[in-house]
């Protein structure tokens, strides 16, 4: 069975980390490597990590330059064929998630990228609704002209194609990163599975205005400024015509 790497980055996540840790520990697929990179938390996060460390867990705690720097560090530590990012508290798995991902990778002859759906949940884990943007049947680098159609944590990559996150972007580097990897990938497969349960909050939501500015810059870089302006204008018109559409 191929080694599968789950990466979790943390900072002062004492209140939410346990659920994420348990969702990894309860996986039905056993050949997992869990890498945790903590940004030198000042609460009880590190004690929690120590308490729940398993034989397949590797972790460090030190100052970093933000979430994407931590992800770069963690990926440099990884050994798995595939890498996924499961951030502390805001996302977690069902017990069969990794097993399904490994099965899909084998079925489709180990593609460069696997992706799937995301559902939004409340603090108790109860499903509230599907993510507003649905994963397309076919995905390529041009797909994100319509927005980030696949949640970062439902976007699984083969480690051999990894490129570092661009630290120029503080809140939306994952958008740029996904587009860059799709440009370079030779095969992208839709698992047709719900891969992530996601809390409807987090760093990007809390810093929405800055994130949106970064996303516009990223879209303009990859798709051209005029095309990006036209797409944003269409989103605005659509919202005015049909304000209840999610």
VOBA-1610 file (N, C-alpha, C; in pm, whole numbers, padded with zeros to 5 digits, always signed):
BEGIN
Unk+00085-00120+00000Unk+00000+00000+00000Unk+00088+00125+00000Unk+00054+00224-00079Unk+00134+00345-00092Unk+00115+00437+00028Unk+00226+00498+00071Unk+00221+00593+00181Unk+00146+00718+00138Unk+00061+00768+00226Unk-00021+00886+00199Unk+00009+00988+00308Unk+00043+01111+00269Unk+00080+01215+00365Unk-00034+01314+00386Unk-00070+01331+00512Unk-00166+01435+00552Unk-00087+01543+00625Unk-00105+01668+00581Unk-00033+01781+00640Unk-00131+01870+00715Unk-00096+01903+00839Unk-00176+01994+00920Unk-00087+02104+00971Unk-00126+02229+00946Unk-00053+02342+01003Unk-00138+02403+01113Unk-00072+02445+01220Unk-00145+02494+01336Unk-00085+02622+01392Unk-00170+02699+01457Unk-00124+02811+01540Unk-00235+02844+01639Unk-00207+02826+01765Unk-00304+02851+01872Unk-00438+02785+01841Unk-00430+02655+01813Unk-00548+02579+01772Unk-00594+02479+01879Unk-00565+02510+02004Unk-00597+02418+02114Unk-00744+02379+02117Unk-00832+02473+02084Unk-00976+02447+02096Unk-01033+02366+01980Unk-00960+02358+01869Unk-01018+02295+01749Unk-00934+02180+01692Unk-00812+02166+01736Unk-00721+02070+01673Unk-00761+01925+01695Unk-00816+01893+01811Unk-00842+01753+01845Unk-00930+01684+01742Unk-01032+01752+01693Unk-01121+01692+01594Unk-01045+01656+01467Unk-00955+01742+01424Unk-00874+01714+01305Unk-00782+01595+01329Unk-00716+01592+01444Unk-00627+01481+01477Unk-00703+01348+01478Unk-00819+01349+01540Unk-00898+01226+01547Unk-00943+01179+01410Unk-00975+01274+01321Unk-01022+01235+01188Unk-00912+01166+01108Unk-00785+01198+01138Unk-00673+01128+01076Unk-00651+00994+01143Unk-00654+00993+01274Unk-00628+00870+01349Unk-00734+00762+01326Unk-00854+00802+01291Unk-00963+00707+01273Unk-00978+00657+01129Unk-00884+00692+01042Unk-00894+00650+00903Unk-00886+00498+00889Unk-00964+00445+00796Unk-00962+00300+00771Unk-00838+00260+00692Unk-00773+00356+00627Unk-00647+00330+00556Unk-00533+00354+00655Unk-00445+00257+00669Unk-00347+00262+00777Unk-00211+00320+00739Unk-00176+00319+00610Unk-00041+00361+00572Unk-00037+00512+00550Unk-00053+00583+00662Unk-00062+00728+00660Unk+00057+00789+00734Unk+00105+00899+00682Unk+00204+00981+00748Unk+00137+01115+00780Unk+00137+01154+00906Unk+00073+01281+00945Unk+00181+01378+00991Unk+00196+01486+00917Unk+00296+01588+00948Unk+00226+01712+01000Unk+00269+01757+01116Unk+00210+01876+01178Unk+00319+01980+01195Unk+00293+02098+01140Unk+00386+02210+01155Unk+00313+02320+01231Unk+00360+02348+01350Unk+00299+02448+01437Unk+00382+02577+01436Unk+00315+02689+01436Unk+00384+02818+01428Unk+00424+02876+01561Unk+00473+02791+01652Unk+00517+02834+01784Unk+00399+02887+01866Unk+00296+02805+01879Unk+00174+02842+01951Unk+00203+02879+02095Unk+00121+02971+02147Unk+00136+03016+02285Unk+00028+02961+02377Unk-00064+02881+02321Unk-00168+02818+02403Unk-00129+02672+02428Unk-00224+02584+02440Unk-00196+02444+02469Unk-00184+02355+02347Unk-00166+02414+02229Unk-00161+02335+02105Unk-00050+02231+02107Unk+00069+02271+02145Unk+00183+02178+02142Unk+00163+02063+02241Unk+00110+02095+02358Unk+00082+01988+02456Unk-00020+01890+02401Unk-00118+01942+02327Unk-00220+01857+02266Unk-00157+01766+02160Unk-00068+01822+02079Unk+00001+01743+01977Unk+00081+01632+02043Unk+00157+01668+02146Unk+00238+01568+02217Unk+00152+01455+02273Unk+00038+01492+02330Unk-00050+01394+02393Unk-00107+01296+02293Unk-00132+01344+02170Unk-00200+01260+02071Unk-00108+01215+01957Unk+00021+01226+01977Unk+00117+01180+01876Unk+00109+01028+01861Unk+00106+00983+01736Unk+00108+00841+01705Unk+00241+00806+01638Unk+00259+00677+01611Unk+00386+00634+01551Unk+00407+00692+01412Unk+00300+00732+01345Unk+00311+00787+01210Unk+00309+00940+01209Unk+00315+01003+01326Unk+00311+01149+01336Unk+00451+01207+01346Unk+00478+01310+01269Unk+00601+01388+01284Unk+00561+01535+01294Unk+00624+01606+01383Unk+00582+01745+01402Unk+00699+01834+01446Unk+00683+01962+01419Unk+00776+02064+01466Unk+00694+02183+01512Unk+00752+02263+01599Unk+00689+02388+01643Unk+00794+02496+01644Unk+00777+02596+01557Unk+00872+02706+01547Unk+00806+02822+01475Unk+00862+02938+01489Unk+00806+03055+01421Unk+00813+03038+01270Unk+00713+03090+01202Unk+00713+03085+01055Unk+00662+03217+01000Unk+00653+03223+00868Unk+00610+03347+00802Unk+00463+03341+00762Unk+00387+03252+00825Unk+00245+03240+00793Unk+00210+03101+00747Unk+00083+03081+00718Unk+00030+02949+00687Unk+00097+02885+00566Unk+00126+02962+00462Unk+00184+02904+00341Unk+00331+02868+00359Unk+00401+02945+00441Unk+00538+02908+00476Unk+00537+02776+00552Unk+00442+02761+00643Unk+00429+02636+00719Unk+00399+02518+00628Unk+00314+02540+00528Unk+00282+02433+00433Unk+00405+02395+00351Unk+00485+02493+00313Unk+00609+02462+00240Unk+00703+02378+00326Unk+00717+02416+00452Unk+00802+02340+00544Unk+00752+02196+00557Unk+00622+02183+00578Unk+00564+02051+00600Unk+00581+01962+00478Unk+00559+02017+00360Unk+00570+01936+00238Unk+00715+01892+00216Unk+00809+01974+00256Unk+00951+01935+00245Unk+00983+01816+00335Unk+00902+01795+00437Unk+00921+01684+00530Unk+00851+01556+00483Unk+00764+01567+00383Unk+00676+01456+00344Unk+00748+01348+00266Unk+00697+01224+00279Unk+00749+01110+00204Unk+00641+01039+00123Unk+00514+01073+00142Unk+00405+01003+00077Unk+00399+01027-00073Unk+00337+00933-00143Unk+00318+00952-00287Unk+00224+01069-00313Unk+00120+01078-00230Unk+00023+01188-00241Unk+00026+01271-00114Unk-00005+01401-00130Unk-00005+01495-00019Unk-00139+01569-00017Unk-00196+01580+00102Unk-00316+01663+00116Unk-00300+01751+00239Unk-00374+01860+00242Unk-00362+01959+00348Unk-00493+01963+00428Unk-00481+01933+00556Unk-00598+01926+00643Unk-00570+02018+00762Unk-00618+02140+00752Unk-00580+02240+00850Unk-00654+02225+00982Unk-00588+02268+01088Unk-00638+02242+01222Unk-00774+02306+01246Unk-00871+02222+01276Unk-01000+02271+01322Unk-01100+02305+01214Unk-01055+02362+01100Unk-01154+02407+01003Unk-01191+02300+00901Unk-01126+02183+00907Unk-01159+02076+00813Unk-01128+01941+00875Unk-01206+01842+00835Unk-01180+01706+00885Unk-01241+01605+00789Unk-01201+01478+00808Unk-01238+01371+00717Unk-01345+01280+00776Unk-01413+01209+00686Unk-01486+01089+00724Unk-01384+00976+00735Unk-01420+00867+00800Unk-01325+00760+00829Unk-01270+00693+00703Unk-01347+00691+00595Unk-01305+00620+00474Unk-01240+00710+00370Unk-01221+00838+00402Unk-01177+00934+00300Unk-01044+00896+00236Unk-00941+00870+00313Unk-00809+00840+00257Unk-00813+00708+00181Unk-00885+00611+00234Unk-00898+00483+00163Unk-00959+00503+00025Unk-01060+00588+00016Unk-01123+00617-00112Unk-01026+00689-00206Unk-00947+00779-00152Unk-00849+00851-00234Unk-00743+00756-00290Unk-00694+00667-00207Unk-00594+00571-00251Unk-00652+00478-00356Unk-00776+00437-00336Unk-00842+00351-00433Unk-00858+00422-00567Unk-00898+00550-00563Unk-00914+00627-00686Unk-00779+00644-00757Unk-00674+00668-00680Unk-00540+00683-00738Unk-00498+00556-00810Unk-00525+00442-00751Unk-00491+00314-00814Unk-00578+00288-00937Unk-00706+00318-00925Unk-00799+00294-01037Unk-00760+00375-01160Unk-00717+00499-01139Unk-00685+00588-01251Unk-00535+00598-01278Unk-00460+00497-01233Unk-00317+00484-01265Unk-00235+00603-01215Unk-00263+00641-01092Unk-00184+00739-01019Unk-00173+00874-01092Unk-00286+00946-01102Unk-00284+01077-01167Unk-00207+01179-01084Unk-00176+01290-01146Unk-00103+01396-01076Unk-00189+01463-00969Unk-00318+01478-01000Unk-00409+01550-00908Unk-00539+01472-00894Unk-00588+01461-00771Unk-00721+01408-00742Unk-00801+01520-00676Unk-00930+01527-00704Unk-01012+01630-00640Unk-01153+01579-00616Unk-01226+01652-00533Unk-01362+01611-00502Unk-01442+01725-00442Unk-01551+01689-00376Unk-01645+01787-00323Unk-01616+01821-00177Unk-01676+01932-00135Unk-01666+01979+00003Unk-01806+02010+00055Unk-01832+01971+00179Unk-01958+02011+00243Unk-01926+02103+00361Unk-02017+02195+00387Unk-02002+02290+00497Unk-02074+02236+00620Unk-02007+02240+00734Unk-02064+02186+00858Unk-02059+02292+00968Unk-02135+02265+01075Unk-02128+02353+01192Unk-02027+02297+01292Unk-02018+02359+01407Unk-01917+02320+01506Unk-01937+02180+01562Unk-02056+02126+01546Unk-02082+01990+01593Unk-02053+01886+01486Unk-02021+01931+01365Unk-01996+01840+01254Unk-02120+01812+01171Unk-02232+01874+01205Unk-02356+01855+01129Unk-02345+01923+00994Unk-02382+01851+00888Unk-02377+01907+00753Unk-02485+02015+00737Unk-02443+02132+00693Unk-02536+02243+00671Unk-02579+02250+00525Unk-02481+02240+00436Unk-02511+02248+00292Unk-02385+02217+00215Unk-02399+02198+00084Unk-02283+02180-00002Unk-02209+02312-00018Unk-02084+02305-00049Unk-02008+02427-00078Unk-02072+02499-00195Unk-02071+02632-00189Unk-02140+02712-00291Unk-02088+02682-00431Unk-01956+02672-00447Unk-01898+02639-00577Unk-01881+02488-00587Unk-01944+02430-00685Unk-01938+02285-00703Unk-01819+02247-00791Unk-01754+02139-00754Unk-01642+02091-00834Unk-01690+02050-00972Unk-01624+02095-01079Unk-01668+02061-01214Unk-01639+01916-01248Unk-01712+01862-01344Unk-01689+01724-01387Unk-01546+01707-01439Unk-01501+01805-01517Unk-01364+01806-01567Unk-01296+01932-01517Unk-01173+01918-01471Unk-01101+02031-01415Unk-00971+02053-01489Unk-00943+02179-01522Unk-00811+02215-01574Unk-00778+02356-01524Unk-00662+02406-01562Unk-00617+02532-01502Unk-00705+02651-01540Unk-00778+02640-01650Unk-00866+02749-01689Unk-00997+02750-01610Unk-01026+02639-01542Unk-01152+02628-01467Unk-01167+02735-01360Unk-01054+02775-01301Unk-01062+02870-01189Unk-01091+03013-01234Unk-01109+03033-01365Unk-01161+03162-01411Unk-01297+03190-01347Unk-01370+03082-01318Unk-01503+03094-01259Unk-01499+03102-01106Unk-01380+03110-01050Unk-01364+03107-00905Unk-01292+02980-00864Unk-01265+02968-00736Unk-01194+02849-00686Unk-01296+02735-00672Unk-01317+02663-00782Unk-01423+02564-00789Unk-01398+02442-00702Unk-01274+02420-00663Unk-01239+02309-00575Unk-01172+02366-00451Unk-01222+02329-00336Unk-01161+02371-00210Unk-01017+02321-00203Unk-00929+02404-00152Unk-00788+02369-00141Unk-00769+02233-00073Unk-00846+02206+00029Unk-00826+02083+00105Unk-00894+01961+00042Unk-00963+01984-00070Unk-01017+01873-00149Unk-00939+01858-00279Unk-00821+01916-00282Unk-00732+01919-00399Unk-00606+01842-00359Unk-00594+01719-00403Unk-00490+01628-00358Unk-00384+01612-00468Unk-00258+01629-00432Unk-00154+01627-00535Unk-00054+01514-00515Unk+00003+01470-00624Unk+00117+01379-00618Unk+00238+01463-00574Unk+00309+01415-00474Unk+00419+01493-00416Unk+00525+01530-00520Unk+00540+01448-00619Unk+00644+01472-00720Unk+00619+01597-00804Unk+00495+01649-00805Unk+00467+01770-00883Unk+00461+01895-00795Unk+00486+01880-00667Unk+00474+01993-00574Unk+00563+02109-00614Unk+00505+02230-00605Unk+00579+02354-00616Unk+00548+02437-00492Unk+00644+02510-00437Unk+00619+02586-00315Unk+00510+02692-00332Unk+00439+02717-00225Unk+00342+02827-00223Unk+00416+02959-00231Unk+00359+03053-00304Unk+00419+03185-00321Unk+00386+03271-00199Unk+00487+03306-00121Unk+00464+03380+00003Unk+00432+03528-00021Unk+00431+03568-00148Unk+00386+03704-00182Unk+00242+03723-00141Unk+00164+03615-00150Unk+00022+03620-00115Unk+00004+03568+00027Unk-00059+03648+00110Unk-00073+03611+00251Unk-00196+03524+00277Unk-00304+03548+00201Unk-00430+03479+00228Unk-00480+03391+00114Unk-00434+03413-00008Unk-00490+03341-00123Unk-00384+03271-00208Unk-00271+03240-00149Unk-00166+03172-00225Unk-00211+03035-00273Unk-00308+02975-00202Unk-00358+02843-00244Unk-00424+02849-00381Unk-00487+02962-00415Unk-00550+02977-00547Unk-00441+02975-00655Unk-00340+03057-00637Unk-00227+03062-00731Unk-00160+02925-00742Unk-00141+02861-00629Unk-00074+02730-00623Unk-00152+02625-00702Unk-00282+02618-00682Unk-00364+02521-00755Unk-00356+02543-00906Unk-00366+02668-00948Unk-00360+02699-01091Unk-00225+02658-01149Unk-00117+02691-01079Unk+00018+02657-01128Unk+00035+02506-01141Unk-00014+02431-01043Unk+00002+02286-01049Unk-00085+02225-01159Unk-00203+02280-01180Unk-00287+02229-01289Unk-00224+02255-01425Unk-00157+02367-01438Unk-00088+02397-01563Unk+00019+02292-01594Unk+00084+02242-01491Unk+00196+02150-01510Unk+00154+02003-01508Unk+00035+01973-01460Unk-00006+01833-01444Unk-00044+01770-01577Unk-00025+01639-01584Unk-00061+01562-01703Unk-00195+01491-01689Unk-00241+01472-01565Unk-00367+01401-01543Unk-00434+01451-01416Unk-00562+01487-01428Unk-00642+01539-01316Unk-00770+01456-01309Unk-00800+01398-01195Unk-00912+01304-01183Unk-01013+01351-01079Unk-01139+01349-01117Unk-01251+01376-01027Unk-01286+01247-00954Unk-01276+01247-00821Unk-01308+01126-00744Unk-01458+01105-00728Unk-01537+01211-00754Unk-01682+01208-00733Unk-01717+01172-00589Unk-01631+01213-00497Unk-01651+01187-00355Unk-01649+01318-00277Unk-01725+01321-00166Unk-01710+01431-00071Unk-01584+01403+00009Unk-01483+01487-00007Unk-01355+01464+00057Unk-01337+01540+00187Unk-01402+01654+00199Unk-01377+01741+00313Unk-01507+01791+00377Unk-01509+01787+00509Unk-01609+01859+00587Unk-01542+01986+00637Unk-01601+02099+00606Unk-01531+02226+00624Unk-01617+02322+00705Unk-01557+02383+00807Unk-01625+02486+00883Unk-01631+02615+00801Unk-01742+02682+00805Unk-01762+02800+00723Unk-01698+02923+00787Unk-01568+02913+00813Unk-01493+03022+00873Unk-01346+02993+00853Unk-01260+03080+00902Unk-01117+03057+00886Unk-01042+03184+00852Unk-00913+03170+00820Unk-00829+03287+00796Unk-00878+03367+00678Unk-00909+03298+00567Unk-00950+03371+00447Unk-01081+03444+00470Unk-01178+03378+00536Unk-01307+03441+00562Unk-01289+03562+00653Unk-01205+03549+00755Unk-01184+03656+00850Unk-01112+03776+00787Unk-01042+03755+00679Unk-00967+03861+00611Unk-01015+03872+00466Unk-01144+03877+00450Unk-01205+03863+00318Unk-01161+03970+00219Unk-01157+04096+00259Unk-01125+04203+00164Unk-00984+04188+00108Unk-00888+04162+00195Unk-00750+04144+00149Unk-00740+04020+00060Unk-00811+03915+00099Unk-00810+03792+00020Unk-00865+03816-00120Unk-00974+03891-00131Unk-01034+03918-00261Unk-00940+03999-00351Unk-00868+04095-00291Unk-00772+04173-00368Unk-00660+04083-00422Unk-00614+03992-00337Unk-00510+03900-00380Unk-00562+03809-00491Unk-00684+03761-00476Unk-00740+03672-00578Unk-00752+03743-00713Unk-00791+03869-00711Unk-00799+03944-00836Unk-00660+03952-00901Unk-00560+03980-00820Unk-00423+03988-00872Unk-00378+03854-00930Unk-00413+03746-00863Unk-00376+03612-00910Unk-00447+03579-01041Unk-00575+03609-01048Unk-00651+03582-01171Unk-00594+03664-01287Unk-00563+03789-01261Unk-00507+03874-01367Unk-00374+03820-01416Unk-00294+03767-01325Unk-00163+03712-01362Unk-00178+03591-01454Unk-00274+03504-01422Unk-00287+03380-01498Unk-00378+03393-01620Unk-00480+03478-01612Unk-00581+03481-01719Unk-00585+03614-01794Unk-00509+03712-01749Unk-00511+03842-01813Unk-00603+03938-01739Unk-00565+04065-01734Unk-00642+04163-01658Unk-00780+04188-01717Unk-00788+04202-01849Unk-00917+04230-01912Unk-01015+04115-01890Unk-00969+03994-01911Unk-01054+03877-01890Unk-01103+03870-01746Unk-01015+03902-01652Unk-01052+03898-01511Unk-01155+04005-01478Unk-01138+04124-01532Unk-01235+04231-01510Unk-01372+04193-01565Unk-01374+04134-01685Unk-01501+04094-01746Unk-01571+03986-01666Unk-01493+03890-01616Unk-01552+03784-01534Unk-01610+03841-01405Unk-01539+03933-01342Unk-01589+03993-01218Unk-01714+04076-01245Unk-01717+04144-01360Unk-01836+04222-01395Unk-01956+04130-01413Unk-01934+04013-01473Unk-02044+03918-01492Unk-02093+03864-01359Unk-02003+03837-01266Unk-02042+03790-01133Unk-02132+03893-01065Unk-02096+04022-01081Unk-02173+04129-01019Unk-02312+04138-01081Unk-02318+04134-01215Unk-02448+04140-01285Unk-02535+04022-01244Unk-02477+03904-01237Unk-02553+03784-01200Unk-02607+03796-01058Unk-02527+03854-00969Unk-02570+03871-00830Unk-02687+03969-00820Unk-02685+04073-00907Unk-02794+04171-00907Unk-02921+04110-00966Unk-02906+04032-01074Unk-03022+03970-01139Unk-03084+03861-01052Unk-02999+03784-00990Unk-03046+03669-00911Unk-02976+03669-00775Unk-03014+03761-00684Unk-02942+03776-00558Unk-02955+03657-00464Unk-03054+03570-00484Unk-03074+03457-00394Unk-02994+03335-00434Unk-02933+03339-00552Unk-02856+03225-00598Unk-02729+03211-00520Unk-02700+03091-00467Unk-02581+03066-00388Unk-02473+02999-00474
//
